[in-house]
Amino acid sequence: MIITSINNNQIKDLAKLKQKKYRDLSRKFIVEGYHLVEEAYQANLLDTVLATKESDFKAGVNNILVSEDVILKLSSTVTPQLIIGIANYCDFVEEDASKILILDNIQDPGNMGTLIRTALAFNINKIITSLDTIDIYNDKVVRASQGSIFKIPVFKKDLIEEIKFLKTKGIVIIASTLNNNSLDIKDYKVKDKYALILGNEGVGIKNEILSIADISVKIPIEKIDSLNVAVAGSILLYVLETK
């Protein structure tokens, strides 16, 4: 049996997963395209596959044959691949970590997804986000992460309380900010255990968070005032990992 109508009740329910409140209620989210469906499958988080060909079905999950119109209904891209996955939330067990990325009020989904991907590439153990940071299951975040969302734990917390807790564990708190007291990242002697804080695209790190950081670092730049947070974060994580 094939579902061809976008008004099918099951399809309408799945389309609601484009909204955060429905994702949180069901603890499921949409993944698009062959790569992300495969990443969700390999992570044992794939619940359902909707595809226009039975050859794209996956063993051990719910498989639904649908029309291209249904794919277009569920997709958030202009020209989607003809496969959609419904994945379960990533329920990582939180453990102590020696390399942590802290994200304060990141709002751009492309930046968020890129930072998740970069953190994985540079051996960050986990990511902590502020309560006001964009939802990691936003479709654009998921796509930008390129499947990294399934491989690195991300936890949303009160950053003030979390930073205070991390300090009791001997974690050095490093804030990325452009001010007169910031140390050139090239001159920073990396500690064994650290947490790097990156701030909002427009206003940076909140003052109350900056005030409890152990050190501020910056990337020396010329001719421009600042870098995109995903670019800056990638440079900083590379330097911290390779020094």
C-alpha positions in Angstrom: 0.0 0.0 0.0 1.2 3.5 -0.9 0.2 6.7 0.8 -0.3 9.4 -1.9 -2.4 12.0 -0.1 -0.8 14.8 1.9 -4.0 14.9 3.9 -3.5 11.4 5.2 -3.8 11.6 9.0 -0.5 9.9 9.6 1.3 12.2 7.3 -0.3 15.3 8.9 0.9 14.1 12.3 4.4 13.6 11.0 4.4 17.0 9.4 3.8 18.5 12.9 7.4 17.4 13.7 8.5 20.5 11.9 7.4 22.4 15.1 9.5 22.2 18.3 6.5 21.6 20.6 5.4 18.5 18.7 9.0 17.2 18.5 9.3 17.6 22.3 6.0 15.8 22.9 6.9 12.8 20.7 10.6 13.0 21.2 11.1 12.4 17.5 12.4 14.6 14.7 12.6 14.6 10.9 15.8 13.7 9.0 16.0 14.2 5.2 18.1 12.5 2.6 20.0 9.3 2.2 23.0 10.3 4.3 21.1 11.5 7.4 18.7 8.6 7.3 21.7 6.2 7.2 23.4 8.1 10.1 20.2 7.8 12.2 20.0 4.1 11.3 23.6 3.4 12.2 23.0 5.2 15.5 20.0 2.9 16.2 17.7 6.0 16.4 15.8 5.6 13.2 12.1 4.9 13.9 10.5 5.2 10.5 11.4 5.5 6.8 9.2 7.1 4.2 10.4 6.5 0.7 9.1 6.4 -2.9 10.9 3.1 -3.5 10.8 -0.1 -1.5 14.5 -0.6 -2.2 15.2 2.3 0.1 13.5 0.7 3.1 15.5 -0.3 6.2 15.3 -3.5 8.1 13.9 -3.4 11.6 12.1 0.0 11.4 8.7 1.1 10.2 8.7 1.5 6.4 6.1 3.5 4.6 5.8 3.7 0.8 4.7 7.2 -0.2 4.3 9.4 -3.2 6.7 12.3 -4.1 4.0 14.7 -3.0 4.2 13.3 0.5 7.9 13.7 0.6 7.5 17.3 -0.5 5.0 17.8 2.3 7.4 16.5 5.0 10.6 18.1 3.5 12.0 21.5 4.4 14.2 21.6 1.3 13.2 22.8 -2.2 14.4 19.8 -4.1 14.5 16.9 -1.5 15.9 13.5 -2.0 13.0 11.0 -2.1 13.5 9.6 1.4 12.5 10.9 4.8 13.4 9.5 8.2 11.7 9.9 11.6 14.4 9.6 14.3 14.2 9.4 18.0 15.8 12.0 20.2 19.4 11.3 21.2 19.3 10.2 24.8 23.0 10.3 25.7 24.0 9.5 29.2 26.0 12.4 30.6 29.5 11.6 31.8 32.4 13.7 33.0 34.4 15.2 30.1 37.8 16.8 29.7 37.0 18.8 26.6 33.7 20.7 26.5 32.1 23.2 24.1 29.7 25.7 25.7 27.3 27.6 23.5 25.6 30.7 24.8 22.4 31.7 22.9 23.5 30.6 19.5 20.5 31.3 17.2 21.5 30.6 13.6 20.8 27.0 12.7 23.6 26.8 10.2 26.1 28.0 12.8 24.7 25.6 15.4 24.9 22.6 13.1 28.4 23.5 11.9 29.6 23.9 15.5 28.2 20.4 16.4 30.1 18.9 13.4 33.3 20.8 14.2 33.2 19.8 17.9 33.0 16.2 16.9 35.9 16.6 14.4 38.2 18.2 17.1 37.5 15.6 19.8 35.2 17.6 22.0 33.6 15.2 24.5 30.2 17.0 24.9 28.4 20.2 24.1 26.5 22.3 26.7 24.0 24.9 25.4 22.2 27.7 27.2 18.5 27.4 27.7 17.9 30.1 25.0 20.0 28.4 22.3 18.3 27.2 19.2 16.7 23.7 19.3 19.3 21.1 18.1 16.5 19.2 16.3 15.6 22.1 14.1 15.7 20.8 10.5 18.5 23.2 9.4 20.6 22.4 12.5 20.2 18.7 11.7 21.2 19.1 8.1 24.2 21.4 8.9 25.5 18.9 11.5 25.7 16.2 8.7 24.9 13.4 11.1 27.2 14.6 13.9 24.2 15.2 16.1 24.0 11.4 16.5 27.6 11.1 17.6 28.3 13.8 20.2 26.2 14.5 23.3 24.4 17.9 23.5 22.8 19.0 26.8 20.8 22.2 27.4 21.4 23.7 30.8 21.6 26.8 33.0 25.1 27.9 32.0 25.8 29.8 35.2 25.1 26.8 37.4 26.9 24.4 34.9 30.1 26.5 34.8 30.2 26.7 38.6 29.9 22.9 38.7 32.6 22.4 36.0 35.0 24.5 38.0 34.6 22.1 40.9 35.8 19.4 38.5 39.0 21.3 37.6 37.7 22.4 34.2 39.3 25.6 33.0 36.7 27.9 31.6 37.8 29.7 28.4 35.7 32.5 27.0 36.0 33.6 23.3 35.7 37.4 23.3 37.3 40.4 21.7 38.3 42.7 24.5 41.5 44.4 25.8 42.0 41.6 28.3 41.8 38.8 25.9 44.8 36.6 25.3 45.9 35.7 21.8 44.8 32.1 21.4 48.3 31.3 20.0 49.8 32.4 23.3 47.4 30.4 25.5 48.9 27.3 27.2 46.3 24.6 26.8 45.3 22.8 30.0 44.3 19.1 30.1 40.7 19.9 30.9 38.9 22.9 29.5 35.5 24.2 28.4 35.4 26.8 25.5 32.5 29.2 25.6 31.2 30.8 22.3 28.5 33.5 22.4 25.6 34.8 20.4 26.1 35.9 16.8 25.2 39.5 17.6 26.0 40.3 21.2 28.5 37.6 22.2 28.7 36.0 25.6 26.5 37.3 28.3 28.3 39.5 30.8 27.3 37.3 33.8 28.9 34.4 32.1 32.0 36.2 31.0 32.5 37.4 34.6 33.0 33.8 35.9 35.2 32.5 33.1 38.8 31.8 34.0 40.4 33.4 30.9 39.3 35.2 27.8 41.0 34.4 24.4 40.7 35.9 21.0 41.8 35.2 17.4 44.0 38.0 16.0 42.3 39.4 12.9 42.8 42.4 10.6 40.6 44.6 8.4 37.3 43.3 10.0 35.8 43.6 13.4 34.8 39.9 14.0 34.3 36.5 12.5 31.2 34.4 12.1 30.8 32.3 15.3 31.0 29.0 13.5 34.3 30.1 11.8 35.7 31.5 15.0 34.7 28.4 16.9 36.3 26.1 14.3 39.6 28.0 14.5 39.7 28.0 18.3 38.9 24.3 18.5 41.6 23.5 16.0 44.2 25.5 17.9 43.2 24.0 21.2 43.4 20.5 19.8 46.7 20.9 18.0 48.8 22.9 20.4 
